[in-house]
Amino acid sequence: MNEKIITNLIKRIERSDLQYQIKDYLKGENLSDKDAELYIEYAKQRIYEKRLTTLPKTKKIIFGICLFISLLTLCIYIFILPNKGFGNVTLLSILGSIIFSGALLYTWVYYNSWKENRIKKELETEKKHGKGISGIFILIPIPAIIIYFIFSSVLENGENNFLKASQVEVEGTVISGSSNNYSIRRRNVNVSTITVEFTTKEGKKVLATEDISQYEFKEFYKGQKIRLVYSASNPANIGLLTNKSNISKFKNSEERDFKATDLIELINTTDEEKTLELLNKISYGWKFNANKNLWENNLKNMLFTKNNNRITLLTDEIAMYRFPKQFLELNYNDITIGGIKNPMTQKERLLENEIYIAKIERIRNKQKIYVLTSLEKK
């Protein structure tokens, strides 16, 4: 056999020339049909023997690359990106889930594919049916969806931790918003966002968009002033201080109603800064007004005053029901003048123990009813 013809024939087969092109080439070399078939079979056998020795190495390399990519992606998304405070969590999560899932699937496919029995089986299949296109990529969306939610959760937690550590609180203005419903496999999914504008402490104007729930969206309007925190290193990374969850997360506030035990702790706290810290730990938004010599919470419409032996707390009407019950649980005696009446209409309650006397009374300011609670040392 002519080695030159065989070499050229091997090249044509490896580059997937069509059958008629190969036969035309062999006819051009003045070979009969019978000799052409012999040349083709011999060339295929040479290719088979060559691939039998080269494929194991190739498959090990592909396996190693895919394993490296999957592990590298996992490390980047679990250990590196969450500490960088990047935005675009959704886009990054989609990209990472596709890369990781694709690399992981191909790692699984190529595992042990270099073994001789699997190589021979693959070559026999190619010999009978020709080379086919791998359909493994069709399976990528299955793990990718799960990985997306994992990466998204990790990145969001990292973003929130980074924001919490480098937060700067400012006031922003709602510029726009959107709320859209999408149908995915007969299930409605709502995506709601608002865009806010604010000025950083360096004087730079920033537009940032934040995902919110469908129910929160109804509470916002264009031009609304809201409190928010932004990351000093990435101002586009923001958190809205408009719900209990975010306030608790970023401000370490318990976001709860005041208790009778809180009043006792406050009356025994002498330091102004400690008092402010305690007030904000219970419910965020307190500031000390030096001109009026009181603490005020304009977000919650509450006031707090304090002198040597007496404190007062102005809150909503629900305190009229809550505080008397809590003081009674602390073994206070009810000394209300005229006795206990209908709690819906009673204007005042008095309770005491050996140390303190508590007074809870309804007061009206225009059309709004508040409760003024005082605790005084005897």
N, C-alpha and C positions, 0 to 999 in steps of 0.2 A: 504493500500500500504506500501511496505517496504521502510522506509526512507533511508536506506543505499543504496539501489538500485537506488532510485531517485537521491540521492546526486552524486553517481558515474555517473549516466546517464547525469545529468546536466553538470558535468565536461567534459564528452566526447562530448556533443553537443557544449559547449563553445570553446573547442579546435578544433572544425571542423572535428571530426571523420566522416568517410564516412558512408553512410546509412547501408551498409552490415556489417561494423564493429560494429555498434550499435546493429543491430539485432543479430549478433553472440554473443555479450555480453549478451543480454537478454535471448537468448536460453541457454547460459551457466548458467543462473540463473533459469533454468527450467520454464520459462514463455511461455505460449501459444502465438500464433500470435496475438490473440485478446487482451490478457492482455498486450503484448508488445506494441501494438498500444496505449492502454490506458496510459501506463507508459510514452511513448514518448510525447503524447499530454499534459499530466500533467506536465512533465518536461519543455516543451516549454512554458507552461502557467506560471510556476514559474519563468522562465528566463525572460519572457515578463514583469511580475510584478516587478521583480528586476531591470531590465533595465529602466523601467518607472520611477523609483525613483532615479537611479544613473546617467542616461544619462544627465539630465539637468546640474548637477554639472560638469560632465566631459566636456560637450560642452562649458560651461562658462569658464572653465580653459583653454581649447584649444583656444577659442576666445581671452581670455586675453593674452595668450602667443604670439599668432600671431600678435595681436595689438601691444604688447610691442616690438616684434622683428621689425615690420615694422616702428614704430616710432623711435626706437633706431637706426636702419639702416639709416633712413632719417636724424636724428640729426648728426650721425657720418659723413655722406657724405656731408652734407650741412654746418655744423658748425665746425667740428673737423679736418677732413682730409685736407681740403683746407688750414688750417693754419699750417700744419706740414711739407709741402714741400716734400711729398713722391713722388717717381718716379712711374713707372709702371702704368700710368694712365689708359691704355687700360684694363689691367688685373683687376685692382681694380674696374673699371666701370662695367665690365662684371659680376664680383662676386657680387657687390652691387646690380646691377639691377635684378639679379636672386633671391637673398635673399629677397629684398624688394618686388618684384612683386609676388613671391610665398607667402610670409607672408601676403601681402595685399589681395590677392585673397582668401586665406583661412579665413582671417578676415571677408571678405564680405560673404563667404559661411556660416560661423558659426554664423553670426549675427542673433540674435533671434531664433537660432536653438534649444534653450532650452525650448521654449514654448511648452505646453502640446500637442496642436494640431499637431505641426510639429514632435514631438517625436512619437506620435501615428502613424502618417502617415509613418514615416521612419520605424517603427517596423512592420507595416502591409506590407510594401514593402519587407522587409527582410523575413517576414514569407512566402510570396508568391514566391519570386524569389531568396531568399538567399542573403548573403552578397556579394556586388559587389565592385570592385576596383574603387575608385574615379578617374574620368577623368579630374579633374580640372587642373591637372598639364599640360595638353595639351595646356591650354590657357595661360600659363605663358609667352611664347615667345612674345605674342602680346603686353602686356604692358612693357615687359622687354626691347624691342627695343627702345621704347620711353624713358624709364627711363635711359637706357644706355647713350643716347645722352645728357640727362640732367645732369647726374652724371659726364660724361666725360667733359662737358663744365665747370661745377663748379670746378672740380679738376684741369683742365688745367688753369683756371683763378687764382685759389689759388696757383698753382705751379708757375705761372708767377709772381704773386704778391710777393710770398716768394722769388723767384729768384731776382726780382727787388730790394727787400729790403736788400738782403745779397749778392749781386753780386760782383764778382771779375773778372776783365777783363784780359784775357790772349790771347796769340796766339796759335792756334792749327794747327794740320796737318791732312788732310783728309787721312784716312787709307783705307777705302773701302766704298762701297755703293751698293744699289740694287734698282731696279725699276720694279715692277711686276704689271701686269694687271689681275684682277679677274672678272669673269662674274657672276653677281648676278641678277637673274630674268631678264635676257636679257639686263642688264645694265653693262657697263664696269666700274670697280672701280680700280683706280691706287693707289698703296701703295709704296711710295718712301722713302728711308732712307739713311743717310750717317753716318759713324762712324768716329769720330775724336779722336785724341790722343793729350793730353796736359799735362802740368806739373803745379800742384797747387803751390801756394806761399810757401807751406811747403815742396816742393820738391817731392811730390808724383805724379807718372805718372797715368793718368786716361784715360780709353777708354769709350767714351759715344756715344750713338746713338740717332739721332734726326730725327723726321719725317719732311719731306719737300715736296713741291709740285712737280708734274711731270715736270713742266717748270723750276723750280730751279735746279732740278737734272742735267739737261743738262749743267749747268754752272760750275759744280764741276768736279775735276779730282784727281786721286790719287797723293798724295804728295803736294797738294795745301796748301798754308798757308792762314789761315783765322783767323779773330778776333772773339772771342766769350766771353760770360760771363758764369760763373758757380756759383752755390750757395755755400757759405762758409760752410754750414752745410751738404750739400749733393752734392758733386761735379758731380755726375751723372746727376743732373738737370742742363741743359745747355740751352743757347739761342744763336743762330748764329747771328752775326752782319753782315749779308750779304744781307739783304733786308731792304727796307724803313720801313716796318711795325715793324720789330723787333728793329731796331735802334730807331725809334720813341718811342716804348714801353719802352725799357730799358734805353735809354739815354736822354729821354725828348727832342729829336731833332725834329724840324719840317720837316726836310729833303726836302727842297725846294730850288729853285733858289734864288740867291740874288736879292734884289730889290733896286731901287734908294733910297728909304727911309732908307734901312739898311745902305747904305753908309753914309748917313747924320748922322745917330745915331752913327756909328762907329767913324766918324771923331770927334765927340763931346764926345767920351768916353776916359777918360784920364788914367784910371787904366788898367794895363796889364791883370790882372786876369779877370776883368770885360769884357775886349775885347775878351779874349779867351772864356769866358762863352757865350758871344753873338754870336761869330762865330760858336761854336758848337751847339748852340740852332737853328741856321739857317740850318747848315749842319754838321753832325758829322764827326770827324776825325782830327780836327785841333790840332796842338801842336806848342808851341813856341820854336823856335830854337835860343838859346841865342848866339851861335857862329856867326850866320848870322844876328841876330837881326831882325828876321821876323817870321811870323806865316806861317806854311805850312800844307797842307792837302794832304798827299801822297795817300790817298784812292781815292780822287776826282781829283788829279792833279791840285791843286789850291795853290796860294800863296797870302799872304797879308802883306803889309808893312805900316808903319805909322811913321810920324814924327810930329812935332808940328802943322803944318798947312796943311798937305797933306797926303792922303792915296792912296794906289794903290791896285788893286785886279786883279789877273790873273785867268781867268776862260776860259770856252770853247767858241766856236765861236758864239753860240746862243746869247750871251750877246750883240753882235753887233746890233742885231735887237731889243732886249728887253730894254736895258737901255735908248737909245735915246727916245723911245716912252714914257717910264715912267717919264723921266725928263721933257718932253714936257707937260705931264699931270699935273706936279707940277708947271706949268707956267714958265718953263725955256725958254730962247730964244735960237734959233739955230743960232750959229755964225760960222758954218763950212766954212772954207776957200774953195772957189770954188763952194759952194752950195751943196745941197743934190743930190746925184747921185744914181746909181743902188746899193741898199743895199747889193747885192750879191758880188759886187766888191769894194765898197767904203772902203778905208783903214782907214779913220779917221772921227770922228764927234766931234764937239765942241758945248757945251751948257753952258749957264750961267744965273744966276739971280743976285740980289743985293749982295749976300753973297758969293756964290760959283761959281767956273768954273769947268765943268766936261769935261773930254776928254776920248773918247772911240776909241781905235785904234786896228787894226789887226796887229799881229806880227807872224812871222814864226820861228819855232824852228825845224830844220831838215825838216821832212815831215809833221809835225803837225802844225796846225794853232790855235793860242790862241787869246784871246782878253784881252788887258790890259786897265783897267778902272781906271782913277785917278779922285779924287775929291779934290780940293784945295780951301782953304779960300783966299779971295781977300785981 
